[in-house]
Amino acid sequence: MITENRELAVSATAVLRVEPDTAVVSLAVIHADGDPKAAYRKAHDAAAQVRRFVAGFDRVELRSSSVHLGQSDRVADGRSITSFNARINLTLLGKELTVIERLIAGVLEAGANQLISTEYTTSRLKETRDRVRLMALSAAQEKARALAEGAGVALGPIMRLSETYFDPFRPGGHVPSQIPIDSEDHAAAISPGSIPVGASVAVNYRLV
């Protein structure tokens, strides 16, 4: 749109898809016992078995939290029974995706007894995001040139430039309706495991 102060405001969205190279696996070791010390010991022993198993993988990092102890009470046969639950959260960072299936199965056998989530990401997120921002800016410039030419005016310098929130994982991005994508990497679009990285920009140009 052309504003009264002779400015042209345009926006553009770009999406770039990148193949994942890292898996983040969240698990937990949970053990219960009527004795809190025994619950602690069981959780630590199981976590140690998981660490020994993971040590056999070259490109896997294991991170663990401190032990969290919870208490639960129940009544059985007219008497109160107290149980203590010791929990250690574990996070596996795998940089070799071909071993993830064997890794998850192995840690569950070794001592982890709760699989929380498995997420795939990329170590190239920052450089990909920088590139897709430039794609969005280039698309905005192309759109502005076409509009200025159609209106019979000349495109001047940028007066305002801002990046707006855009989530490529959510249909329609940051508004309920579908947002047209002005620049998209279609070469990798057929890969079902590719990770979409998106950016949206809003640009105001001076018209001369």
C-alpha positions as CSV (number, residue, x, y, z in Angstrom):
1,M,0.0,0.0,0.0
2,I,1.1,3.6,-0.7
3,T,0.7,5.9,2.4
4,E,-0.1,9.6,2.3
5,N,3.5,10.5,3.1
6,R,4.7,8.9,-0.1
7,E,5.8,5.6,1.4
8,L,5.3,2.1,0.1
9,A,4.8,-0.6,2.8
10,V,5.3,-4.2,1.8
11,S,5.8,-7.5,3.7
12,A,7.2,-10.8,2.7
13,T,7.7,-14.3,4.1
14,A,10.3,-16.9,3.2
15,V,10.8,-20.5,4.2
16,L,13.9,-22.6,3.8
17,R,14.0,-26.3,4.6
18,V,17.1,-28.0,6.1
19,E,17.8,-31.6,6.8
20,P,18.1,-32.5,10.6
21,D,21.5,-33.6,11.8
22,T,20.9,-33.8,15.6
23,A,18.4,-35.7,17.7
24,V,17.5,-34.6,21.3
25,V,16.0,-37.5,23.3
26,S,14.5,-36.8,26.7
27,L,14.2,-39.7,29.2
28,A,13.9,-40.3,32.9
29,V,14.9,-42.8,35.5
30,I,12.2,-43.2,38.1
31,H,12.3,-45.6,41.1
32,A,10.0,-45.8,44.1
33,D,10.6,-47.3,47.5
34,G,9.3,-46.9,51.0
35,D,12.8,-45.9,52.1
36,P,13.9,-42.6,50.5
37,K,17.6,-43.7,50.7
38,A,16.7,-46.9,48.8
39,A,14.8,-44.8,46.2
40,Y,17.8,-42.6,45.7
41,R,20.1,-45.6,45.4
42,K,18.0,-47.3,42.8
43,A,17.7,-44.2,40.7
44,H,21.5,-43.5,40.8
45,D,22.3,-47.2,40.0
46,A,20.0,-47.1,36.9
47,A,21.4,-43.8,35.7
48,A,24.9,-45.2,36.1
49,Q,24.0,-48.1,33.8
50,V,22.6,-45.7,31.2
51,R,25.8,-43.7,31.3
52,R,27.9,-46.8,30.8
53,F,25.8,-47.8,27.8
54,V,25.9,-44.3,26.2
55,A,29.7,-44.2,26.7
56,G,30.0,-46.7,23.8
57,F,28.7,-44.1,21.3
58,D,31.2,-41.6,19.9
59,R,28.9,-38.7,18.9
60,V,26.3,-38.8,21.8
61,E,26.3,-36.6,24.8
62,L,24.4,-37.4,28.0
63,R,23.2,-34.7,30.3
64,S,21.4,-35.5,33.6
65,S,19.6,-33.4,36.2
66,S,19.9,-33.8,40.0
67,V,17.7,-36.3,41.7
68,H,14.2,-35.1,42.5
69,L,12.4,-36.9,45.3
70,G,8.7,-36.9,45.6
71,Q,6.4,-38.4,48.2
72,S,3.0,-40.1,47.8
73,D,0.7,-41.5,50.4
74,R,-2.1,-44.0,50.1
75,V,-4.3,-46.0,52.4
76,A,-4.4,-49.8,52.1
77,D,-6.1,-52.1,54.5
78,G,-6.9,-49.3,56.8
79,R,-3.3,-48.1,57.2
80,S,-1.3,-45.3,55.5
81,I,1.5,-46.3,53.2
82,T,4.2,-43.8,52.2
83,S,6.2,-44.2,49.0
84,F,9.2,-42.1,47.9
85,N,9.8,-41.6,44.1
86,A,13.3,-40.6,43.0
87,R,13.5,-39.2,39.5
88,I,16.5,-38.3,37.3
89,N,15.9,-36.5,34.0
90,L,18.2,-37.5,31.2
91,T,18.8,-35.8,27.9
92,L,20.7,-37.4,25.0
93,L,22.2,-35.3,22.3
94,G,22.9,-37.5,19.3
95,K,24.9,-36.1,16.3
96,E,24.7,-39.3,14.3
97,L,21.1,-40.0,13.3
98,T,21.8,-43.5,12.1
99,V,22.3,-44.8,15.6
100,I,19.3,-43.1,17.3
101,E,17.0,-46.1,17.1
102,R,19.6,-48.4,18.6
103,L,20.5,-45.7,21.2
104,I,16.9,-45.3,22.5
105,A,16.3,-49.0,22.7
106,G,19.6,-49.5,24.5
107,V,19.1,-46.8,27.2
108,L,15.6,-48.1,27.9
109,E,17.0,-51.6,28.4
110,A,19.9,-50.2,30.4
111,G,17.9,-48.5,33.1
112,A,15.8,-45.5,31.8
113,N,12.2,-46.3,32.3
114,Q,10.4,-43.3,30.8
115,L,10.7,-42.0,27.2
116,I,9.5,-38.4,27.2
117,S,10.2,-37.1,23.7
118,T,12.4,-37.4,20.7
119,E,13.0,-34.2,18.6
120,Y,15.1,-33.7,15.5
121,T,16.9,-30.4,14.9
122,T,19.8,-28.9,13.1
123,S,23.1,-27.5,14.2
124,R,22.9,-25.1,11.3
125,L,19.8,-23.2,12.6
126,K,21.5,-19.8,13.0
127,E,23.1,-19.8,9.5
128,T,19.8,-21.1,8.0
129,R,17.8,-18.4,9.8
130,D,20.2,-15.7,8.6
131,R,19.9,-16.9,5.0
132,V,16.1,-17.1,5.1
133,R,15.9,-13.5,6.5
134,L,17.8,-12.4,3.4
135,M,15.4,-14.4,1.2
136,A,12.4,-12.6,2.8
137,L,14.1,-9.2,2.4
138,S,14.9,-10.0,-1.3
139,A,11.3,-11.1,-1.9
140,A,10.0,-7.8,-0.3
141,Q,12.3,-5.8,-2.5
142,E,11.1,-7.6,-5.6
143,K,7.5,-7.0,-4.6
144,A,8.1,-3.3,-3.9
145,R,9.8,-2.8,-7.3
146,A,6.8,-4.4,-9.1
147,L,4.3,-2.3,-7.2
148,A,6.2,0.9,-7.7
149,E,6.5,0.3,-11.4
150,G,2.8,-0.5,-11.7
151,A,2.0,2.7,-9.9
152,G,4.3,4.7,-12.1
153,V,6.5,5.9,-9.3
154,A,10.2,5.4,-8.4
155,L,11.3,3.3,-5.4
156,G,13.5,5.2,-3.0
157,P,15.5,4.1,0.1
158,I,14.2,2.0,3.0
159,M,12.6,4.1,5.7
160,R,11.6,1.3,8.1
161,L,12.5,-2.3,8.3
162,S,11.3,-4.9,10.9
163,E,11.1,-8.6,11.3
164,T,7.7,-10.0,12.3
165,Y,7.1,-13.3,14.1
166,F,6.5,-16.3,11.8
167,D,6.2,-19.9,12.8
168,P,6.5,-22.3,9.8
169,F,5.4,-25.2,11.9
170,R,1.9,-23.7,12.5
171,P,-0.5,-23.6,9.5
172,G,-1.0,-20.0,8.6
173,G,2.0,-18.8,10.6
174,H,1.3,-16.0,13.1
175,V,-2.3,-15.3,12.0
176,P,-5.3,-17.6,11.8
177,S,-5.6,-17.3,8.0
178,Q,-3.2,-18.9,5.5
179,I,-0.1,-16.7,4.8
180,P,1.2,-16.7,1.3
181,I,4.9,-17.6,1.2
182,D,6.8,-15.3,-1.1
183,S,10.1,-17.2,-1.2
184,E,10.4,-20.9,-0.6
185,D,13.1,-23.5,-1.1
186,H,11.1,-26.1,-3.1
187,A,14.1,-28.3,-3.8
188,A,14.0,-29.9,-0.3
189,A,10.2,-29.7,0.1
190,I,9.7,-33.4,-0.9
191,S,11.8,-34.5,2.1
192,P,9.4,-35.4,4.9
193,G,12.1,-35.1,7.6
194,S,13.3,-31.6,6.6
195,I,12.9,-28.8,9.1
196,P,11.2,-25.6,7.9
197,V,12.9,-22.4,9.0
198,G,10.8,-19.2,8.3
199,A,11.2,-15.5,8.4
200,S,8.8,-12.5,7.7
201,V,9.8,-8.9,7.2
202,A,7.9,-5.7,6.9
203,V,9.6,-2.9,4.8
204,N,8.6,0.7,4.2
205,Y,10.2,2.4,1.2
206,R,10.2,6.1,0.3
207,L,8.7,6.9,-3.0
208,V,10.5,9.5,-5.2
